[in-house]
Amino acid sequence: MTEPHSDSPRYDSTRQAWETIWDGASMEVELQAVRYPRSMATIQAYLPYLSKEDIILEAGSGLSAVIITLREMGYTVTGLDYAENALHTSRHYDPALALAVGDVHALPYASDSVGAYLSFGVLEHFEHGMGPALAEAYRVVKPGGVLVLTIPYPNVVQRFIRWRRRGQSSTLNDEDFYESTYTRDILCQAVTDAGFTVEKAIPTSHAFTLWGLGGPFRGTGYYQTSPLANALGGILNVILPWAFNFSTLVIGRK
């Protein structure tokens, strides 16, 4: 078991920030968002790799929207998060949910005990990198089991925004860390270094990259993309898949 990084001040501040985020969030809104076209497209991409005969762990489950969605499809899913208030909110919504407070770097599960490990937009938030958490994921996944991971990609829009911000301010420094982005090669190498074999690396969420530009690309709901963004995102996924994807979905096998 990997040692948790709870002795880091920034680690603690990140956890506290997520507790604040979840305090202001809504179960109903999160469930609506997980059913957006871009979210369902990601789910449909990894669904064939999940087994209804195995226990599936979502590490960093937040308000459990993915867990609830997969349970409705007949999968056995348990969730873990270090933001305890998110788990209380989830359990209040559905007392039957299997949830645990825990650290993705020190999972409270036996080795080789879960059929799949899911992580969506979690590991990029740790300043020390994703290696320790991926090593712990490898420990708990059974032989033949799968890793399903999404991580932000340094697309052209994000690079432009960062360049513009740096041009506008000279105060950016290490204290501004919020998340890391990973190219396809670096991400796949990190997954391989943890012991997994990469089966697929898929560019996803092109419409959400356009959402970041604002204006006609934003819908009226919570982080909702407009029909225009959805249409253009679909085109970009075909003609420029690795330039405008917001994130990368990696599927690995132990």
Backbone as CSV, one residue per row, in Angstrom:
resi,resn,N_x,N_y,N_z,CA_x,CA_y,CA_z,C_x,C_y,C_z
1,MET,0.841,-1.197,0.000,0.000,0.000,0.000,0.874,1.244,0.000
2,THR,0.577,2.175,-0.877,1.324,3.422,-0.951,0.952,4.334,0.207
3,GLU,1.950,5.035,0.740,1.669,5.963,1.833,0.879,7.168,1.321
4,PRO,-0.144,7.614,2.070,-0.880,8.811,1.663,0.006,10.049,1.729
5,HIS,-0.394,11.080,1.006,0.374,12.312,0.957,-0.292,13.398,1.805
6,SER,-0.955,13.023,2.877,-1.721,13.973,3.667,-0.835,14.927,4.464
7,ASP,0.494,14.692,4.450,1.366,15.597,5.170,1.733,16.826,4.342
8,SER,1.258,16.893,3.107,1.550,18.030,2.253,0.513,19.125,2.464
9,PRO,0.946,20.375,2.728,-0.028,21.465,2.926,-0.935,21.648,1.712
10,ARG,-0.371,21.550,0.513,-1.193,21.746,-0.674,-2.154,20.571,-0.873
11,TYR,-1.731,19.384,-0.487,-2.619,18.227,-0.544,-3.849,18.480,0.328
12,ASP,-3.629,18.968,1.527,-4.740,19.256,2.435,-5.611,20.386,1.901
13,SER,-4.985,21.417,1.338,-5.774,22.537,0.821,-6.610,22.104,-0.386
14,THR,-6.077,21.177,-1.182,-6.846,20.665,-2.319,-8.055,19.878,-1.838
15,ARG,-7.852,19.063,-0.817,-8.981,18.306,-0.258,-10.044,19.253,0.296
16,GLN,-9.608,20.265,1.005,-10.561,21.228,1.565,-11.291,21.991,0.464
17,ALA,-10.585,22.269,-0.631,-11.229,22.949,-1.754,-12.328,22.086,-2.349
18,TRP,-12.075,20.775,-2.459,-13.110,19.881,-2.986,-14.297,19.776,-2.034
19,GLU,-14.033,19.805,-0.745,-15.145,19.792,0.201,-16.024,21.026,0.011
20,THR,-15.401,22.171,-0.235,-16.160,23.393,-0.498,-16.951,23.274,-1.790
21,ILE,-16.327,22.722,-2.828,-17.018,22.533,-4.108,-18.237,21.643,-3.938
22,TRP,-18.075,20.534,-3.236,-19.198,19.599,-3.086,-20.283,20.152,-2.170
23,ASP,-19.902,21.034,-1.240,-20.912,21.677,-0.403,-21.871,22.521,-1.238
24,GLY,-21.366,23.087,-2.323,-22.191,23.935,-3.175,-22.793,23.228,-4.364
25,ALA,-22.594,21.908,-4.438,-23.068,21.151,-5.596,-24.416,20.491,-5.319
26,SER,-25.050,20.011,-6.385,-26.377,19.400,-6.296,-26.356,18.013,-6.920
27,MET,-26.924,17.047,-6.217,-27.028,15.696,-6.762,-27.784,15.700,-8.073
28,GLU,-28.895,16.414,-8.119,-29.728,16.419,-9.319,-28.970,16.995,-10.514
29,VAL,-28.232,18.070,-10.274,-27.468,18.702,-11.351,-26.339,17.783,-11.817
30,GLU,-25.635,17.144,-10.881,-24.562,16.227,-11.252,-25.097,15.047,-12.062
31,LEU,-26.261,14.534,-11.681,-26.855,13.428,-12.428,-27.294,13.867,-13.815
32,GLN,-27.758,15.105,-13.931,-28.122,15.628,-15.242,-26.880,15.754,-16.117
33,ALA,-25.774,16.244,-15.533,-24.552,16.456,-16.304,-23.948,15.149,-16.801
34,VAL,-24.039,14.096,-15.999,-23.445,12.827,-16.418,-24.206,12.217,-17.595
35,ARG,-25.384,12.752,-17.866,-26.177,12.268,-18.993,-26.080,13.185,-20.217
36,TYR,-25.238,14.214,-20.147,-24.978,15.027,-21.331,-24.391,14.130,-22.421
37,PRO,-24.583,14.490,-23.692,-24.051,13.650,-24.782,-22.565,13.347,-24.662
38,ARG,-21.750,14.345,-24.279,-20.304,14.099,-24.211,-19.965,13.111,-23.100
39,SER,-20.706,13.180,-21.977,-20.465,12.261,-20.872,-20.896,10.849,-21.229
40,MET,-22.041,10.726,-21.861,-22.533,9.399,-22.244,-21.642,8.783,-23.314
41,ALA,-21.056,9.604,-24.185,-20.142,9.076,-25.199,-18.919,8.448,-24.531
42,THR,-18.421,9.087,-23.461,-17.285,8.517,-22.739,-17.682,7.220,-22.054
43,ILE,-18.842,7.204,-21.417,-19.310,5.984,-20.756,-19.446,4.850,-21.761
44,GLN,-20.033,5.131,-22.901,-20.218,4.087,-23.908,-18.884,3.570,-24.437
45,ALA,-17.839,4.414,-24.399,-16.529,3.983,-24.889,-15.877,2.958,-23.970
46,TYR,-16.072,3.094,-22.648,-15.416,2.139,-21.743,-16.341,1.037,-21.247
47,LEU,-17.634,1.162,-21.470,-18.595,0.185,-20.954,-18.281,-1.252,-21.394
48,PRO,-17.855,-1.490,-22.644,-17.573,-2.872,-23.049,-16.461,-3.552,-22.256
49,TYR,-15.665,-2.758,-21.530,-14.548,-3.326,-20.773,-14.934,-3.676,-19.335
50,LEU,-16.136,-3.326,-18.927,-16.592,-3.601,-17.571,-17.380,-4.903,-17.519
51,SER,-17.237,-5.601,-16.407,-17.965,-6.849,-16.207,-19.010,-6.674,-15.109
52,LYS,-20.187,-7.212,-15.343,-21.233,-7.178,-14.328,-21.010,-8.239,-13.252
53,GLU,-19.999,-9.055,-13.444,-19.689,-10.104,-12.464,-18.665,-9.642,-11.437
54,ASP,-18.034,-8.505,-11.659,-16.960,-8.035,-10.787,-17.379,-6.786,-10.018
55,ILE,-16.644,-6.510,-8.948,-16.791,-5.249,-8.226,-15.998,-4.175,-8.961
56,ILE,-16.625,-3.035,-9.178,-15.995,-1.897,-9.844,-15.811,-0.794,-8.816
57,LEU,-14.621,-0.221,-8.775,-14.318,0.866,-7.840,-14.163,2.167,-8.617
58,GLU,-14.892,3.211,-8.189,-14.596,4.545,-8.681,-13.837,5.274,-7.578
59,ALA,-12.589,5.597,-7.843,-11.731,6.268,-6.873,-11.780,7.768,-7.133
60,GLY,-12.361,8.503,-6.186,-12.627,9.922,-6.379,-14.020,10.094,-6.949
61,SER,-14.996,9.549,-6.238,-16.354,9.426,-6.785,-17.221,10.663,-6.597
62,GLY,-16.776,11.627,-5.769,-17.554,12.855,-5.618,-18.985,12.590,-5.204
63,LEU,-19.932,13.160,-5.944,-21.354,12.973,-5.635,-21.958,11.728,-6.273
64,SER,-21.108,10.825,-6.731,-21.534,9.468,-7.116,-22.401,9.396,-8.365
65,ALA,-22.363,10.411,-9.224,-23.215,10.403,-10.410,-22.892,9.230,-11.332
66,VAL,-21.598,8.930,-11.500,-21.211,7.799,-12.347,-21.627,6.490,-11.700
67,ILE,-21.432,6.398,-10.391,-21.815,5.173,-9.679,-23.302,4.889,-9.848
68,ILE,-24.117,5.908,-9.646,-25.568,5.739,-9.765,-25.943,5.330,-11.187
69,THR,-25.310,5.957,-12.170,-25.599,5.652,-13.575,-25.237,4.212,-13.905
70,LEU,-24.063,3.758,-13.472,-23.641,2.389,-13.767,-24.474,1.369,-12.998
71,ARG,-24.863,1.693,-11.773,-25.723,0.778,-11.009,-27.058,0.584,-11.715
72,GLU,-27.579,1.659,-12.302,-28.834,1.548,-13.048,-28.689,0.632,-14.261
73,MET,-27.462,0.484,-14.750,-27.196,-0.393,-15.888,-26.893,-1.825,-15.463
74,GLY,-26.892,-2.082,-14.161,-26.705,-3.443,-13.678,-25.316,-3.780,-13.181
75,TYR,-24.432,-2.768,-13.018,-23.072,-3.019,-12.546,-22.985,-2.852,-11.030
76,THR,-22.054,-3.562,-10.423,-21.802,-3.460,-8.988,-20.647,-2.489,-8.775
77,VAL,-20.952,-1.309,-8.252,-19.960,-0.240,-8.166,-19.884,0.281,-6.735
78,THR,-18.665,0.482,-6.276,-18.435,1.112,-4.982,-17.625,2.384,-5.208
79,GLY,-17.784,3.357,-4.318,-17.107,4.633,-4.493,-16.248,5.002,-3.303
80,LEU,-15.209,5.771,-3.582,-14.302,6.242,-2.535,-13.931,7.690,-2.823
81,ASP,-13.887,8.497,-1.754,-13.455,9.883,-1.910,-12.887,10.365,-0.587
82,TYR,-11.964,11.332,-0.654,-11.429,11.884,0.594,-12.212,13.101,1.046
83,ALA,-13.190,13.553,0.251,-14.101,14.616,0.661,-15.337,13.957,1.281
84,GLU,-15.318,13.818,2.579,-16.349,13.038,3.270,-17.738,13.628,3.086
85,ASN,-17.841,14.961,2.963,-19.162,15.565,2.829,-19.850,15.143,1.528
86,ALA,-19.066,14.894,0.475,-19.653,14.432,-0.781,-20.301,13.066,-0.606
87,LEU,-19.675,12.228,0.201,-20.224,10.887,0.431,-21.501,10.959,1.269
88,HIS,-21.550,11.869,2.243,-22.773,12.035,3.036,-23.931,12.499,2.142
89,THR,-23.653,13.428,1.241,-24.688,13.898,0.317,-25.165,12.770,-0.583
90,SER,-24.232,11.982,-1.078,-24.581,10.846,-1.938,-25.432,9.830,-1.188
91,ARG,-25.029,9.528,0.042,-25.749,8.524,0.833,-27.141,9.030,1.209
92,HIS,-27.260,10.342,1.421,-28.585,10.906,1.711,-29.509,10.739,0.501
93,TYR,-28.949,10.873,-0.690,-29.738,10.709,-1.909,-30.121,9.249,-2.115
94,ASP,-29.186,8.334,-1.846,-29.443,6.902,-2.033,-28.712,6.135,-0.935
95,PRO,-29.406,5.746,0.136,-28.769,5.048,1.257,-28.141,3.710,0.872
96,ALA,-28.510,3.162,-0.281,-27.993,1.853,-0.680,-26.606,1.927,-1.320
97,LEU,-26.098,3.134,-1.574,-24.795,3.258,-2.233,-23.683,2.718,-1.342
98,ALA,-22.752,1.991,-1.956,-21.572,1.483,-1.252,-20.461,2.514,-1.384
99,LEU,-20.142,3.202,-0.283,-19.195,4.307,-0.325,-18.229,4.215,0.852
100,ALA,-17.022,4.739,0.653,-16.025,4.734,1.718,-15.200,6.010,1.650
101,VAL,-14.828,6.508,2.839,-13.892,7.619,2.918,-12.486,7.044,2.774
102,GLY,-11.693,7.634,1.911,-10.351,7.097,1.739,-9.506,7.917,0.793
103,ASP,-8.244,7.541,0.744,-7.220,8.218,-0.036,-6.872,7.341,-1.236
104,VAL,-6.827,7.913,-2.427,-6.500,7.123,-3.614,-5.063,6.608,-3.577
105,HIS,-4.240,7.153,-2.663,-2.869,6.691,-2.530,-2.729,5.574,-1.499
106,ALA,-3.792,5.281,-0.772,-3.767,4.236,0.253,-5.167,3.636,0.344
107,LEU,-5.541,2.891,-0.671,-6.902,2.374,-0.777,-7.179,1.313,0.293
108,PRO,-8.343,1.382,0.925,-8.676,0.413,1.977,-9.261,-0.878,1.408
109,TYR,-8.597,-1.426,0.408,-9.063,-2.646,-0.250,-7.890,-3.609,-0.403
110,ALA,-8.211,-4.904,-0.405,-7.178,-5.928,-0.535,-6.579,-5.923,-1.939
111,SER,-5.384,-6.417,-2.060,-4.755,-6.553,-3.362,-5.555,-7.522,-4.232
112,ASP,-5.592,-7.258,-5.523,-6.262,-8.129,-6.503,-7.738,-8.360,-6.153
113,SER,-8.434,-7.291,-5.740,-9.792,-7.474,-5.227,-10.889,-6.842,-6.069
114,VAL,-10.554,-5.976,-7.030,-11.599,-5.327,-7.822,-11.379,-5.625,-9.307
115,GLY,-12.481,-5.698,-10.026,-12.395,-6.010,-11.447,-12.067,-4.825,-12.311
116,ALA,-12.393,-3.625,-11.822,-12.104,-2.416,-12.594,-11.914,-1.248,-11.652
117,TYR,-11.004,-0.368,-12.026,-10.708,0.854,-11.268,-11.025,2.018,-12.189
118,LEU,-11.938,2.884,-11.763,-12.352,4.039,-12.552,-11.842,5.315,-11.898
119,SER,-11.351,6.241,-12.718,-10.882,7.523,-12.201,-11.154,8.582,-13.258
120,PHE,-12.017,9.539,-12.931,-12.432,10.547,-13.900,-12.089,11.948,-13.403
121,GLY,-11.039,12.530,-13.991,-10.657,13.888,-13.620,-10.215,14.019,-12.186
122,VAL,-9.409,13.088,-11.706,-8.969,13.084,-10.307,-7.453,13.226,-10.186
123,LEU,-6.716,12.357,-10.847,-5.281,12.234,-10.594,-4.473,13.439,-11.069
124,GLU,-5.045,14.259,-11.928,-4.322,15.448,-12.397,-4.214,16.531,-11.325
125,HIS,-4.955,16.387,-10.222,-4.984,17.431,-9.204,-3.891,17.277,-8.147
126,PHE,-3.069,16.245,-8.259,-2.020,16.042,-7.262,-0.687,16.536,-7.802
127,GLU,-0.103,17.462,-7.085,1.123,18.105,-7.542,2.271,17.112,-7.697
128,HIS,2.268,16.058,-6.899,3.340,15.066,-6.974,3.183,14.117,-8.155
129,GLY,2.126,14.287,-8.935,1.929,13.450,-10.108,1.018,12.268,-9.847
130,MET,0.743,11.516,-10.903,-0.218,10.420,-10.797,0.415,9.064,-10.488
131,GLY,1.749,8.991,-10.497,2.419,7.709,-10.312,2.023,6.947,-9.060
132,PRO,2.056,7.582,-7.866,1.703,6.838,-6.652,0.263,6.308,-6.663
133,ALA,-0.675,7.091,-7.161,-2.061,6.633,-7.206,-2.235,5.509,-8.218
134,LEU,-1.550,5.583,-9.358,-1.643,4.507,-10.347,-1.042,3.207,-9.812
135,ALA,0.038,3.322,-9.035,0.627,2.131,-8.421,-0.356,1.474,-7.468
136,GLU,-1.092,2.291,-6.732,-2.093,1.759,-5.800,-3.277,1.164,-6.559
137,ALA,-3.631,1.773,-7.684,-4.684,1.205,-8.522,-4.271,-0.179,-9.023
138,TYR,-3.025,-0.294,-9.454,-2.541,-1.587,-9.950,-2.599,-2.653,-8.854
139,ARG,-2.309,-2.242,-7.632,-2.332,-3.198,-6.519,-3.712,-3.803,-6.312
140,VAL,-4.761,-2.989,-6.356,-6.085,-3.493,-5.993,-6.821,-4.148,-7.165
141,VAL,-6.407,-3.883,-8.394,-7.079,-4.498,-9.543,-6.621,-5.958,-9.672
142,LYS,-7.562,-6.853,-9.901,-7.232,-8.259,-10.041,-6.561,-8.522,-11.392
143,PRO,-5.782,-9.585,-11.516,-5.186,-9.918,-12.812,-6.261,-10.047,-13.893
144,GLY,-6.040,-9.393,-15.006,-7.033,-9.374,-16.074,-8.036,-8.246,-15.945
145,GLY,-8.010,-7.532,-14.807,-8.924,-6.412,-14.599,-8.485,-5.179,-15.364
146,VAL,-9.310,-4.136,-15.301,-9.060,-2.969,-16.141,-8.936,-1.683,-15.331
147,LEU,-8.204,-0.762,-15.921,-8.098,0.622,-15.460,-8.815,1.497,-16.482
148,VAL,-9.717,2.364,-16.001,-10.390,3.335,-16.865,-10.081,4.713,-16.296
149,LEU,-9.392,5.531,-17.089,-8.836,6.777,-16.590,-9.083,7.904,-17.580
150,THR,-9.576,9.053,-17.087,-9.620,10.250,-17.932,-8.773,11.340,-17.284
151,ILE,-8.008,12.028,-18.137,-7.077,13.069,-17.700,-7.138,14.205,-18.721
152,PRO,-7.103,15.466,-18.283,-7.115,16.587,-19.234,-5.937,16.544,-20.206
153,TYR,-6.216,16.950,-21.433,-5.221,16.948,-22.503,-4.830,18.400,-22.820
154,PRO,-3.552,18.665,-23.084,-3.134,20.035,-23.406,-3.511,20.420,-24.840
155,ASN,-4.798,20.652,-25.069,-5.280,20.964,-26.412,-4.906,22.387,-26.818
156,VAL,-5.156,22.724,-28.076,-4.704,24.007,-28.610,-5.411,25.186,-27.938
157,VAL,-6.671,25.013,-27.549,-7.391,26.093,-26.890,-6.796,26.361,-25.516
158,GLN,-6.536,25.290,-24.777,-5.958,25.469,-23.449,-4.568,26.094,-23.533
159,ARG,-3.791,25.677,-24.506,-2.460,26.265,-24.661,-2.546,27.753,-24.971
160,PHE,-3.503,28.121,-25.792,-3.678,29.530,-26.129,-4.089,30.337,-24.894
161,ILE,-5.012,29.797,-24.105,-5.472,30.497,-22.905,-4.329,30.686,-21.913
162,ARG,-3.528,29.643,-21.735,-2.383,29.755,-20.815,-1.373,30.786,-21.321
163,TRP,-1.132,30.790,-22.638,-0.202,31.760,-23.216,-0.716,33.182,-22.999
164,ARG,-2.027,33.365,-23.197,-2.603,34.698,-23.030,-2.536,35.152,-21.572
165,ARG,-2.809,34.238,-20.646,-2.745,34.594,-19.229,-1.330,34.950,-18.806
166,ARG,-0.354,34.217,-19.321,1.032,34.518,-18.975,1.445,35.876,-19.534
167,GLY,0.888,36.212,-20.684,1.182,37.511,-21.271,0.564,38.653,-20.504
168,GLN,-0.550,38.360,-19.816,-1.260,39.400,-19.079,-0.762,39.557,-17.655
169,SER,-0.084,38.532,-17.126,0.335,38.582,-15.731,1.705,37.958,-15.566
170,SER,2.507,38.578,-14.753,3.830,38.022,-14.443,3.847,37.393,-13.057
171,THR,2.667,37.175,-12.480,2.596,36.693,-11.096,2.334,35.209,-11.002
172,LEU,2.179,34.522,-12.133,1.932,33.087,-12.076,3.155,32.383,-11.504
173,ASN,2.941,31.511,-10.544,4.048,30.761,-9.950,3.531,29.424,-9.464
174,ASP,4.352,28.713,-8.705,3.970,27.374,-8.264,2.736,27.378,-7.381
175,GLU,2.421,28.501,-6.735,1.256,28.548,-5.874,-0.041,28.497,-6.675
176,ASP,0.033,28.696,-7.995,-1.154,28.700,-8.827,-1.519,27.295,-9.308
177,PHE,-0.812,26.268,-8.832,-1.086,24.914,-9.294,-2.525,24.517,-8.989
178,TYR,-3.208,24.001,-9.991,-4.541,23.445,-9.793,-4.617,22.040,-10.363
179,GLU,-4.120,21.865,-11.589,-4.128,20.548,-12.191,-3.048,20.477,-13.262
180,SER,-2.678,19.252,-13.609,-1.741,19.020,-14.692,-2.494,18.489,-15.899
181,THR,-1.927,18.712,-17.072,-2.436,18.077,-18.279,-1.352,17.147,-18.810
182,TYR,-1.774,16.137,-19.563,-0.832,15.128,-20.042,-1.067,14.850,-21.519
183,THR,0.015,14.824,-22.281,-0.111,14.381,-23.666,-0.422,12.888,-23.687
184,ARG,-0.847,12.414,-24.843,-1.173,10.988,-24.970,0.033,10.118,-24.614
185,ASP,1.214,10.449,-25.144,2.390,9.611,-24.916,2.793,9.594,-23.451
186,ILE,2.789,10.763,-22.797,3.193,10.822,-21.392,2.188,10.091,-20.510
187,LEU,0.911,10.253,-20.811,-0.117,9.569,-20.033,-0.009,8.056,-20.189
188,CYS,0.135,7.593,-21.418,0.244,6.149,-21.651,1.496,5.579,-20.993
189,GLN,2.587,6.360,-20.991,3.806,5.900,-20.339,3.608,5.769,-18.836
190,ALA,2.882,6.717,-18.235,2.619,6.646,-16.794,1.787,5.414,-16.457
191,VAL,0.804,5.118,-17.279,-0.028,3.929,-17.065,0.796,2.656,-17.222
192,THR,1.671,2.641,-18.227,2.543,1.489,-18.451,3.538,1.320,-17.309
193,ASP,4.104,2.426,-16.838,5.056,2.368,-15.731,4.425,1.781,-14.474
194,ALA,3.117,1.978,-14.310,2.420,1.422,-13.144,2.208,-0.083,-13.269
195,GLY,2.393,-0.625,-14.469,2.261,-2.070,-14.670,1.150,-2.484,-15.611
196,PHE,0.285,-1.543,-15.980,-0.825,-1.859,-16.872,-0.359,-1.916,-18.328
197,THR,-1.087,-2.651,-19.136,-0.929,-2.626,-20.582,-2.011,-1.731,-21.159
198,VAL,-1.622,-0.743,-21.932,-2.604,0.166,-22.517,-3.315,-0.522,-23.678
199,GLU,-4.625,-0.617,-23.585,-5.408,-1.204,-24.664,-5.958,-0.149,-25.611
200,LYS,-6.325,1.011,-25.058,-6.839,2.089,-25.897,-6.530,3.431,-25.263
201,ALA,-6.272,4.414,-26.120,-6.178,5.814,-25.702,-7.085,6.591,-26.652
202,ILE,-8.141,7.187,-26.107,-9.198,7.777,-26.930,-9.336,9.259,-26.611
203,PRO,-9.278,10.134,-27.615,-9.533,11.559,-27.371,-11.022,11.792,-27.146
204,THR,-11.381,12.556,-26.122,-12.788,12.731,-25.778,-13.124,14.197,-25.503
205,SER,-14.415,14.473,-25.468,-14.978,15.738,-24.981,-14.522,16.954,-25.779
206,HIS,-14.521,16.839,-27.108,-14.139,17.958,-27.966,-15.112,19.132,-27.806
207,ALA,-16.399,18.821,-27.590,-17.388,19.885,-27.415,-17.086,20.712,-26.173
208,PHE,-16.541,20.076,-25.128,-16.259,20.816,-23.905,-15.049,21.728,-24.069
209,THR,-14.136,21.380,-24.939,-13.055,22.303,-25.275,-13.635,23.584,-25.857
210,LEU,-14.610,23.457,-26.738,-15.260,24.633,-27.319,-16.032,25.412,-26.263
211,TRP,-16.629,24.712,-25.305,-17.329,25.379,-24.192,-16.410,26.392,-23.523
212,GLY,-15.120,26.053,-23.418,-14.175,26.949,-22.780,-14.004,28.274,-23.498
213,LEU,-14.411,28.326,-24.765,-14.331,29.573,-25.514,-15.513,30.491,-25.228
214,GLY,-16.563,29.969,-24.595,-17.711,30.779,-24.217,-18.649,31.073,-25.369
215,GLY,-19.469,32.098,-25.187,-20.373,32.562,-26.243,-21.311,31.498,-26.758
216,PRO,-21.359,31.309,-28.081,-22.338,30.402,-28.679,-22.073,28.930,-28.380
217,PHE,-20.940,28.630,-27.749,-20.613,27.235,-27.462,-21.141,26.773,-26.101
218,ARG,-21.746,27.686,-25.338,-22.242,27.320,-24.020,-23.764,27.223,-24.016
219,GLY,-24.242,26.121,-23.404,-25.671,25.958,-23.220,-26.125,26.662,-21.955
220,THR,-27.368,26.425,-21.580,-27.934,27.129,-20.427,-27.739,26.384,-19.117
221,GLY,-27.386,25.115,-19.178,-27.235,24.325,-17.965,-25.819,24.326,-17.417
222,TYR,-25.641,23.572,-16.360,-24.367,23.439,-15.646,-23.302,22.818,-16.556
223,TYR,-22.317,23.622,-16.953,-21.260,23.168,-17.864,-21.831,22.502,-19.116
224,GLN,-22.976,22.954,-19.542,-23.632,22.333,-20.694,-23.153,22.974,-21.990
225,THR,-22.792,22.137,-22.943,-22.388,22.633,-24.255,-23.622,22.845,-25.126
226,SER,-23.518,23.806,-26.028,-24.638,24.133,-26.907,-24.730,23.120,-28.053
227,PRO,-25.865,23.076,-28.764,-25.954,22.216,-29.949,-24.852,22.510,-30.958
228,LEU,-24.461,23.787,-31.083,-23.382,24.141,-32.000,-22.072,23.496,-31.562
229,ALA,-21.772,23.580,-30.265,-20.542,22.965,-29.754,-20.567,21.458,-29.947
230,ASN,-21.721,20.848,-29.705,-21.829,19.402,-29.876,-21.596,18.998,-31.329
231,ALA,-22.158,19.779,-32.259,-22.004,19.468,-33.679,-20.560,19.660,-34.131
232,LEU,-19.963,20.808,-33.782,-18.583,21.070,-34.171,-17.614,20.122,-33.463
233,GLY,-17.940,19.791,-32.213,-17.097,18.842,-31.495,-17.064,17.490,-32.179
234,GLY,-18.197,17.065,-32.691,-18.245,15.801,-33.422,-17.385,15.833,-34.674
235,ILE,-17.384,16.966,-35.359,-16.556,17.123,-36.557,-15.076,17.118,-36.194
236,LEU,-14.725,17.868,-35.136,-13.332,17.927,-34.703,-12.827,16.558,-34.254
237,ASN,-13.698,15.772,-33.682,-13.318,14.429,-33.250,-12.895,13.561,-34.427
238,VAL,-13.408,13.897,-35.608,-13.074,13.135,-36.815,-11.845,13.709,-37.515
239,ILE,-11.798,15.031,-37.670,-10.745,15.616,-38.500,-9.502,16.048,-37.711
240,LEU,-9.676,16.407,-36.424,-8.551,16.835,-35.579,-8.705,16.230,-34.176
241,PRO,-8.720,14.916,-34.083,-9.049,14.278,-32.798,-8.081,14.607,-31.672
242,TRP,-6.785,14.821,-31.980,-5.796,15.066,-30.934,-5.352,16.512,-30.872
243,ALA,-6.181,17.405,-31.352,-5.876,18.832,-31.229,-6.883,19.540,-30.349
244,PHE,-8.143,19.076,-30.370,-9.214,19.769,-29.654,-9.895,18.912,-28.597
245,ASN,-9.359,17.752,-28.279,-9.977,16.956,-27.217,-9.708,17.590,-25.860
246,PHE,-10.736,17.635,-25.029,-10.555,18.187,-23.685,-9.810,17.203,-22.789
247,SER,-10.043,15.907,-22.995,-9.420,14.912,-22.151,-9.082,13.662,-22.954
248,THR,-8.298,12.806,-22.335,-7.939,11.518,-22.915,-8.493,10.410,-22.038
249,LEU,-9.164,9.474,-22.667,-9.636,8.272,-21.973,-8.654,7.154,-22.261
250,VAL,-8.056,6.625,-21.194,-7.134,5.496,-21.330,-7.754,4.273,-20.678
251,ILE,-7.713,3.176,-21.394,-8.179,1.900,-20.877,-6.965,0.968,-20.809
252,GLY,-6.659,0.526,-19.606,-5.513,-0.354,-19.397,-5.945,-1.702,-18.854
253,ARG,-5.091,-2.671,-19.011,-5.373,-4.030,-18.542,-4.215,-4.511,-17.671
254,LYS,-4.562,-5.138,-16.541,-3.527,-5.687,-15.652,-3.165,-7.098,-16.112
